[in-house]
Amino acid sequence: MNLDYGPAMNDILNPNPDAMSKVITENASEEFLHSLSNYCALQGFMEDQFGLGLIARAVEEGIAVIKPTGIMIFNMGGRPGQGVCERLFERRGFRITKLWQTKIIQAGDTDIAALVEIEKNSPHRFEFFMGLSGDQPICARTAWAYGKSGGSISHALSVYSCELRRPNQVKVIFDFLKHGFQEISSSLDLSFEEDSVADEKIPFLAYLARTLKSNSFFPYEPPAGSIHFRNLIAGFLKTYHHIPLTADNVVIFPSRTAAIENALRLFSPRLAVVDEHLTRHLPRLWLTSSALENTGAIHSSDDTIMVIEAPRQSDLMIELIKKLKPKVVVTGIAHFEAVTSSAFVHLLDTTRDIGSRLFLDISDHFELSSIPGSNGVLKYLSGTPLPSHAAIICGLVKNKVYPDLEVAFVISEEESLFNALSKTVELLEGNTSLISQYYYGCIFHELLAFQLAGRHAPAERNCVNVKSVDMIGFDRSASLVLKNAELSIDRVESGSLIHMDVDQIFLPVPSPVKAAIFESFARQNMSESEIDVTSSIKRFVKSSYGFPTDNGTEFIYADSSKALFNKLVLCCINEGGTLCFPAGSNGNYVSSARFLKADIVTAPTDVNVGFKFTEKTLTGILGTVKNPWVYISGPTVNPTGLIYSNNEMVKILSTCARFGARVIIDTAASGLEFDFEGWGGWDIEGCLSKLNSSIKPSFCVSLLGGLSLKMLNGVLRFGFLILNHPVLIDTFYSYPGLSKPHTTVRYATKKLLELREQKPSNLSDAIVEHTEILRTRSKLLKQVLEKSGWDVLESCAGVSVVAKPSAYLNKTIKLKLSPKGEGDHGSATEEVKLDDCNIRTVILKATGLCINSGSWTGIPGYCRFNIALEENDFKKALDCILKFREVALV
């Protein structure tokens, strides 16, 4: 299908803008109609500024109707300049061919004064020629002067053939933009110098457009990574490298650095040998520890991991391993050794013989290609299972479009290691960016589309019988935390779960948020100022919390506020501090602090004050601990949904200052207060100004936050930390392994923060609407819970409600057991006596509803419910609560 647009389409803006908006009547004169025919009106495209809006409109309308193999032919007046004309097509995904070009005399009745004005107010220069024989272009101002003086001016006339790259996917992109997102079409740039870049970016943008258009919210995914993404990785390894893996052999991490550090913390070896290329982001303390004496003995006076840097070359690495006998080895493979599997086999044998865990990094040799090169490690795994003492780490960084966009995965064929790593990433990192998983998932999907399923017989692997050697197990403290922590419930034999146990929001994503996400990936060549969020964050914390900043303030960003919190915990440990939580805190934060081996004190709290810190309880705790660090979730408290008033903060900060405590204010759960006017907001700067001059120098206030709730989505992950104390800043940077927000995230975050400042705006309206939804749900949940025998603490903000199952505790109920096989029809039951420890498990088994128990909230007997679910899921959750009442009380 060919679309022919011609003759040369007009590209001059009318010097009288009002002329184009007049209604053209049936009896309009021919002279009037002819005068209009020389000009085009504004069409709402960025090309309007060059007089090309009408052509841009024709191109986009043509994209919607042209067949995949169709070609558009355009006759183009060249006044805007050849580069501008060609970019109009290229940024919309066309390959162009110039079929023909000539010069024509500029019509004498067409005024080019509008173009002169554009040149005066912009760096752009239009393109005219002196007469038909001129070969040097002149600008509009020169052409206008030459014409006014009697000269003849001309411009180029070109004929272009335009053919879409990946037409079906480009159609999806423009269909998305047409349905409510036209304002971001000017940011779209589908021009590429290399086809390989287009082959990565266009499919992803089409997938993202389809996802944003068809889904009102982003679904829950397990912390170990999107199941679909893990299946794609396993499918790629199976299809291209003949390694029979499943999603249950793959754990997703935000980065290779995070995977390595998390693995080392899981085992906490006294000594680890790490490839020198992989140590740059490890804690400085690990790399400077001198616990190893000349005798080769390891001292056990503290829990510090000692990391010895080693060369990557396998024979040198093996020599070090044999001499030092480390409990954990992390290494890559040198390029000249990567083609065959011999170096890998030697490393496997050596580490097994001395009882070391081996984590082998293949990032540099893993090719996302339809014709991947030979890889000795993957070749070995196609024929032999991965031994229980070994795991593979791979950082995905070799994409052609977003070079700093990283996701990593760890492969293990040992179930216990897979489970432990899945829990560790949840505690220390939270969830890996879902959109980053989408991006690499698209690449894997495209590669798998090249292959026909079932072409190769399933790989047959040799079972290697090796002698059993004692390996280092998981760190005892870490194992205890992983066993007792209430983490995500993902594995069920049948049916779907309703997650009221996660700190995420599943309400409809507002259009401005979708637009910012898509625009951030559609753009190319962003300037530093467009992705610098610091000035926006400064204004945000000042307007939201009255938090003071100055030239000495340090702003630190990460993929999540959880990762930043964990680095602060490490700073607390480094200073010999004690972390003080109120009874009634985010259970994951408390568990991660325990996992990191922090000294923790839990301050008792009272239901009469909403389980919040008070001056009295703080005074009683701070006087008994050394180097106190105080954690405060506020203004909105997670999990109770109550709010600290400004007056309460004055008293709390005054008490902390008196004892020289370091204060962490976590605002991640804040921003959705039901009655903001009645609450009145915070003025931290005012609170601090009221403190007397006798405060201890160790006192400081750090502000921690995340923007997912405030931006009403669970997918745009951005955490920030604001530090004001020089010593704490230095200590924090000694733990460098943070996964930083990608360029696209910073761009979208800056856009949304700026939009949030505008009132009214679509985003501020959406925040009001979502807050009202949460207020209504909080009341409705309270009614259903109270009707079902729960004591509810009324929520004032945020996404959480806590309640005590008073009518259920110490009740004995009969619970139907799950069928064990084909012959079992599920008639067996068991008797369970309900208590604070098992209430979560029993509700899950009886109804499929996931909540958090008192062991998570830290408040004996009180469970936590997340109300920010998708509408149907929230209704199902209410039904589950009523169903459990029938099971347990009727």
ChimeraX attribute file (.defattr): number of C-alpha atoms within 10 A of each C-alpha:
attribute: neighborCount
match mode: 1-to-1
recipient: residues
	/A:1	11
	/A:2	15
	/A:3	17
	/A:4	13
	/A:5	17
	/A:6	12
	/A:7	12
	/A:8	15
	/A:9	18
	/A:10	20
	/A:11	24
	/A:12	25
	/A:13	25
	/A:14	24
	/A:15	16
	/A:16	9
	/A:17	12
	/A:18	9
	/A:19	14
	/A:20	16
	/A:21	10
	/A:22	8
	/A:23	8
	/A:24	13
	/A:25	7
	/A:26	6
	/A:27	6
	/A:28	10
	/A:29	10
	/A:30	9
	/A:31	9
	/A:32	10
	/A:33	11
	/A:34	10
	/A:35	13
	/A:36	15
	/A:37	13
	/A:38	17
	/A:39	20
	/A:40	21
	/A:41	21
	/A:42	18
	/A:43	15
	/A:44	16
	/A:45	19
	/A:46	17
	/A:47	22
	/A:48	20
	/A:49	19
	/A:50	22
	/A:51	25
	/A:52	28
	/A:53	24
	/A:54	20
	/A:55	26
	/A:56	21
	/A:57	16
	/A:58	13
	/A:59	20
	/A:60	16
	/A:61	13
	/A:62	17
	/A:63	25
	/A:64	16
	/A:65	12
	/A:66	18
	/A:67	14
	/A:68	17
	/A:69	13
	/A:70	16
	/A:71	21
	/A:72	20
	/A:73	19
	/A:74	23
	/A:75	20
	/A:76	25
	/A:77	26
	/A:78	25
	/A:79	29
	/A:80	26
	/A:81	19
	/A:82	16
	/A:83	9
	/A:84	17
	/A:85	21
	/A:86	19
	/A:87	17
	/A:88	20
	/A:89	22
	/A:90	20
	/A:91	16
	/A:92	23
	/A:93	26
	/A:94	26
	/A:95	18
	/A:96	18
	/A:97	13
	/A:98	13
	/A:99	12
	/A:100	11
	/A:101	14
	/A:102	12
	/A:103	20
	/A:104	15
	/A:105	16
	/A:106	21
	/A:107	12
	/A:108	10
	/A:109	8
	/A:110	15
	/A:111	17
	/A:112	21
	/A:113	16
	/A:114	18
	/A:115	25
	/A:116	18
	/A:117	13
	/A:118	17
	/A:119	17
	/A:120	13
	/A:121	8
	/A:122	9
	/A:123	7
	/A:124	16
	/A:125	20
	/A:126	22
	/A:127	19
	/A:128	28
	/A:129	25
	/A:130	20
	/A:131	16
	/A:132	15
	/A:133	9
	/A:134	14
	/A:135	11
	/A:136	9
	/A:137	19
	/A:138	19
	/A:139	19
	/A:140	25
	/A:141	20
	/A:142	16
	/A:143	24
	/A:144	19
	/A:145	11
	/A:146	15
	/A:147	17
	/A:148	10
	/A:149	9
	/A:150	8
	/A:151	12
	/A:152	17
	/A:153	23
	/A:154	23
	/A:155	25
	/A:156	22
	/A:157	20
	/A:158	19
	/A:159	20
	/A:160	24
	/A:161	19
	/A:162	23
	/A:163	23
	/A:164	24
	/A:165	21
	/A:166	16
	/A:167	20
	/A:168	16
	/A:169	21
	/A:170	23
	/A:171	21
	/A:172	21
	/A:173	25
	/A:174	21
	/A:175	20
	/A:176	21
	/A:177	19
	/A:178	15
	/A:179	9
	/A:180	13
	/A:181	18
	/A:182	15
	/A:183	14
	/A:184	17
	/A:185	21
	/A:186	16
	/A:187	16
	/A:188	21
	/A:189	19
	/A:190	22
	/A:191	20
	/A:192	16
	/A:193	7
	/A:194	9
	/A:195	10
	/A:196	12
	/A:197	16
	/A:198	19
	/A:199	17
	/A:200	19
	/A:201	22
	/A:202	20
	/A:203	22
	/A:204	23
	/A:205	23
	/A:206	21
	/A:207	18
	/A:208	23
	/A:209	22
	/A:210	16
	/A:211	16
	/A:212	20
	/A:213	17
	/A:214	10
	/A:215	11
	/A:216	16
	/A:217	21
	/A:218	20
	/A:219	17
	/A:220	17
	/A:221	15
	/A:222	18
	/A:223	24
	/A:224	27
	/A:225	24
	/A:226	23
	/A:227	18
	/A:228	14
	/A:229	22
	/A:230	22
	/A:231	19
	/A:232	22
	/A:233	23
	/A:234	21
	/A:235	22
	/A:236	21
	/A:237	20
	/A:238	18
	/A:239	20
	/A:240	17
	/A:241	18
	/A:242	21
	/A:243	24
	/A:244	19
	/A:245	21
	/A:246	18
	/A:247	19
	/A:248	18
	/A:249	22
	/A:250	26
	/A:251	26
	/A:252	30
	/A:253	33
	/A:254	28
	/A:255	23
	/A:256	25
	/A:257	22
	/A:258	22
	/A:259	25
	/A:260	24
	/A:261	17
	/A:262	19
	/A:263	21
	/A:264	22
	/A:265	17
	/A:266	24
	/A:267	20
	/A:268	25
	/A:269	23
	/A:270	19
	/A:271	23
	/A:272	24
	/A:273	24
	/A:274	24
	/A:275	22
	/A:276	15
	/A:277	13
	/A:278	18
	/A:279	23
	/A:280	12
	/A:281	16
	/A:282	20
	/A:283	19
	/A:284	16
	/A:285	15
	/A:286	17
	/A:287	16
	/A:288	11
	/A:289	13
	/A:290	13
	/A:291	18
	/A:292	15
	/A:293	9
	/A:294	7
	/A:295	6
	/A:296	11
	/A:297	10
	/A:298	15
	/A:299	13
	/A:300	9
	/A:301	7
	/A:302	8
	/A:303	11
	/A:304	15
	/A:305	20
	/A:306	22
	/A:307	28
	/A:308	22
	/A:309	19
	/A:310	22
	/A:311	19
	/A:312	20
	/A:313	17
	/A:314	20
	/A:315	13
	/A:316	11
	/A:317	19
	/A:318	21
	/A:319	12
	/A:320	17
	/A:321	22
	/A:322	13
	/A:323	9
	/A:324	17
	/A:325	21
	/A:326	24
	/A:327	22
	/A:328	27
	/A:329	26
	/A:330	26
	/A:331	27
	/A:332	26
	/A:333	24
	/A:334	16
	/A:335	11
	/A:336	8
	/A:337	15
	/A:338	20
	/A:339	18
	/A:340	16
	/A:341	16
	/A:342	15
	/A:343	20
	/A:344	20
	/A:345	13
	/A:346	14
	/A:347	22
	/A:348	20
	/A:349	15
	/A:350	18
	/A:351	23
	/A:352	22
	/A:353	17
	/A:354	16
	/A:355	19
	/A:356	24
	/A:357	24
	/A:358	23
	/A:359	25
	/A:360	24
	/A:361	23
	/A:362	21
	/A:363	19
	/A:364	16
	/A:365	21
	/A:366	19
	/A:367	16
	/A:368	17
	/A:369	12
	/A:370	15
	/A:371	9
	/A:372	12
	/A:373	12
	/A:374	15
	/A:375	18
	/A:376	20
	/A:377	24
	/A:378	23
	/A:379	16
	/A:380	19
	/A:381	20
	/A:382	21
	/A:383	16
	/A:384	16
	/A:385	18
	/A:386	19
	/A:387	18
	/A:388	16
	/A:389	23
	/A:390	22
	/A:391	21
	/A:392	22
	/A:393	27
	/A:394	23
	/A:395	22
	/A:396	23
	/A:397	20
	/A:398	17
	/A:399	19
	/A:400	14
	/A:401	15
	/A:402	18
	/A:403	11
	/A:404	15
	/A:405	21
	/A:406	23
	/A:407	24
	/A:408	21
	/A:409	24
	/A:410	24
	/A:411	24
	/A:412	26
	/A:413	20
	/A:414	16
	/A:415	12
	/A:416	12
	/A:417	22
	/A:418	20
	/A:419	16
	/A:420	18
	/A:421	24
	/A:422	22
	/A:423	24
	/A:424	25
	/A:425	23
	/A:426	22
	/A:427	27
	/A:428	26
	/A:429	26
	/A:430	22
	/A:431	23
	/A:432	27
	/A:433	25
	/A:434	21
	/A:435	16
	/A:436	16
	/A:437	22
	/A:438	18
	/A:439	24
	/A:440	23
	/A:441	20
	/A:442	22
	/A:443	20
	/A:444	22
	/A:445	17
	/A:446	17
	/A:447	18
	/A:448	19
	/A:449	11
	/A:450	9
	/A:451	13
	/A:452	9
	/A:453	10
	/A:454	8
	/A:455	8
	/A:456	11
	/A:457	7
	/A:458	12
	/A:459	14
	/A:460	13
	/A:461	15
	/A:462	11
	/A:463	10
	/A:464	10
	/A:465	6
	/A:466	10
	/A:467	8
	/A:468	9
	/A:469	12
	/A:470	12
	/A:471	17
	/A:472	16
	/A:473	15
	/A:474	19
	/A:475	16
	/A:476	13
	/A:477	16
	/A:478	21
	/A:479	16
	/A:480	13
	/A:481	22
	/A:482	22
	/A:483	12
	/A:484	11
	/A:485	20
	/A:486	21
	/A:487	21
	/A:488	19
	/A:489	17
	/A:490	14
	/A:491	9
	/A:492	10
	/A:493	8
	/A:494	8
	/A:495	6
	/A:496	11
	/A:497	17
	/A:498	20
	/A:499	25
	/A:500	23
	/A:501	23
	/A:502	20
	/A:503	22
	/A:504	23
	/A:505	25
	/A:506	23
	/A:507	21
	/A:508	18
	/A:509	21
	/A:510	19
	/A:511	17
	/A:512	21
	/A:513	22
	/A:514	21
	/A:515	22
	/A:516	22
	/A:517	24
	/A:518	23
	/A:519	24
	/A:520	22
	/A:521	22
	/A:522	21
	/A:523	17
	/A:524	15
	/A:525	6
	/A:526	12
	/A:527	9
	/A:528	10
	/A:529	10
	/A:530	13
	/A:531	19
	/A:532	15
	/A:533	20
	/A:534	17
	/A:535	9
	/A:536	17
	/A:537	18
	/A:538	17
	/A:539	17
	/A:540	17
	/A:541	18
	/A:542	17
	/A:543	14
	/A:544	16
	/A:545	19
	/A:546	18
	/A:547	22
	/A:548	16
	/A:549	17
	/A:550	8
	/A:551	6
	/A:552	10
	/A:553	14
	/A:554	15
	/A:555	17
	/A:556	18
	/A:557	23
	/A:558	19
	/A:559	25
	/A:560	28
	/A:561	25
	/A:562	26
	/A:563	24
	/A:564	25
	/A:565	24
	/A:566	19
	/A:567	23
	/A:568	22
	/A:569	25
	/A:570	22
	/A:571	21
	/A:572	23
	/A:573	17
	/A:574	13
	/A:575	13
	/A:576	14
	/A:577	21
	/A:578	22
	/A:579	26
	/A:580	23
	/A:581	22
	/A:582	24
	/A:583	20
	/A:584	30
	/A:585	23
	/A:586	21
	/A:587	22
	/A:588	21
	/A:589	19
	/A:590	22
	/A:591	21
	/A:592	25
	/A:593	25
	/A:594	19
	/A:595	24
	/A:596	21
	/A:597	16
	/A:598	20
	/A:599	17
	/A:600	17
	/A:601	19
	/A:602	15
	/A:603	19
	/A:604	18
	/A:605	19
	/A:606	15
	/A:607	10
	/A:608	8
	/A:609	10
	/A:610	18
	/A:611	22
	/A:612	25
	/A:613	25
	/A:614	18
	/A:615	16
	/A:616	11
	/A:617	16
	/A:618	21
	/A:619	15
	/A:620	12
	/A:621	15
	/A:622	23
	/A:623	10
	/A:624	10
	/A:625	17
	/A:626	13
	/A:627	19
	/A:628	28
	/A:629	27
	/A:630	23
	/A:631	20
	/A:632	25
	/A:633	27
	/A:634	26
	/A:635	27
	/A:636	27
	/A:637	28
	/A:638	29
	/A:639	29
	/A:640	30
	/A:641	26
	/A:642	25
	/A:643	23
	/A:644	20
	/A:645	16
	/A:646	19
	/A:647	11
	/A:648	16
	/A:649	22
	/A:650	20
	/A:651	18
	/A:652	23
	/A:653	24
	/A:654	19
	/A:655	20
	/A:656	24
	/A:657	24
	/A:658	17
	/A:659	22
	/A:660	19
	/A:661	27
	/A:662	26
	/A:663	22
	/A:664	23
	/A:665	18
	/A:666	24
	/A:667	24
	/A:668	27
	/A:669	28
	/A:670	24
	/A:671	21
	/A:672	23
	/A:673	26
	/A:674	21
	/A:675	13
	/A:676	12
	/A:677	8
	/A:678	8
	/A:679	15
	/A:680	10
	/A:681	18
	/A:682	22
	/A:683	20
	/A:684	20
	/A:685	14
	/A:686	14
	/A:687	20
	/A:688	18
	/A:689	10
	/A:690	12
	/A:691	16
	/A:692	10
	/A:693	9
	/A:694	8
	/A:695	17
	/A:696	13
	/A:697	14
	/A:698	15
	/A:699	19
	/A:700	21
	/A:701	22
	/A:702	18
	/A:703	20
	/A:704	25
	/A:705	25
	/A:706	25
	/A:707	24
	/A:708	22
	/A:709	24
	/A:710	17
	/A:711	25
	/A:712	26
	/A:713	21
	/A:714	21
	/A:715	25
	/A:716	27
	/A:717	25
	/A:718	21
	/A:719	23
	/A:720	25
	/A:721	21
	/A:722	23
	/A:723	21
	/A:724	19
	/A:725	18
	/A:726	12
	/A:727	10
	/A:728	18
	/A:729	17
	/A:730	11
	/A:731	17
	/A:732	21
	/A:733	15
	/A:734	16
	/A:735	18
	/A:736	14
	/A:737	20
	/A:738	22
	/A:739	22
	/A:740	21
	/A:741	22
	/A:742	20
	/A:743	19
	/A:744	22
	/A:745	23
	/A:746	22
	/A:747	25
	/A:748	25
	/A:749	28
	/A:750	22
	/A:751	22
	/A:752	22
	/A:753	19
	/A:754	15
	/A:755	17
	/A:756	19
	/A:757	15
	/A:758	12
	/A:759	10
	/A:760	10
	/A:761	13
	/A:762	15
	/A:763	22
	/A:764	17
	/A:765	14
	/A:766	18
	/A:767	20
	/A:768	13
	/A:769	12
	/A:770	20
	/A:771	21
	/A:772	16
	/A:773	15
	/A:774	24
	/A:775	21
	/A:776	13
	/A:777	20
	/A:778	24
	/A:779	15
	/A:780	13
	/A:781	21
	/A:782	21
	/A:783	13
	/A:784	15
	/A:785	20
	/A:786	17
	/A:787	13
	/A:788	20
	/A:789	17
	/A:790	21
	/A:791	17
	/A:792	19
	/A:793	19
	/A:794	17
	/A:795	25
	/A:796	24
	/A:797	27
	/A:798	31
	/A:799	30
	/A:800	26
	/A:801	28
	/A:802	27
	/A:803	23
	/A:804	23
	/A:805	21
	/A:806	17
	/A:807	15
	/A:808	21
	/A:809	15
	/A:810	12
	/A:811	13
	/A:812	14
	/A:813	17
	/A:814	14
	/A:815	17
	/A:816	14
	/A:817	14
	/A:818	15
	/A:819	13
	/A:820	9
	/A:821	8
	/A:822	7
	/A:823	7
	/A:824	10
	/A:825	11
	/A:826	13
	/A:827	9
	/A:828	12
	/A:829	12
	/A:830	9
	/A:831	10
	/A:832	15
	/A:833	14
	/A:834	20
	/A:835	19
	/A:836	18
	/A:837	14
	/A:838	16
	/A:839	21
	/A:840	22
	/A:841	17
	/A:842	20
	/A:843	22
	/A:844	18
	/A:845	15
	/A:846	17
	/A:847	19
	/A:848	20
	/A:849	26
	/A:850	26
	/A:851	24
	/A:852	25
	/A:853	29
	/A:854	24
	/A:855	20
	/A:856	27
	/A:857	24
	/A:858	23
	/A:859	25
	/A:860	15
	/A:861	19
	/A:862	25
	/A:863	27
	/A:864	26
	/A:865	25
	/A:866	24
	/A:867	28
	/A:868	27
	/A:869	24
	/A:870	18
	/A:871	14
	/A:872	8
	/A:873	18
	/A:874	19
	/A:875	13
	/A:876	16
	/A:877	25
	/A:878	15
	/A:879	15
	/A:880	20
	/A:881	19
	/A:882	17
	/A:883	16
	/A:884	19
	/A:885	19
	/A:886	11
	/A:887	15
	/A:888	17
	/A:889	14
	/A:890	6
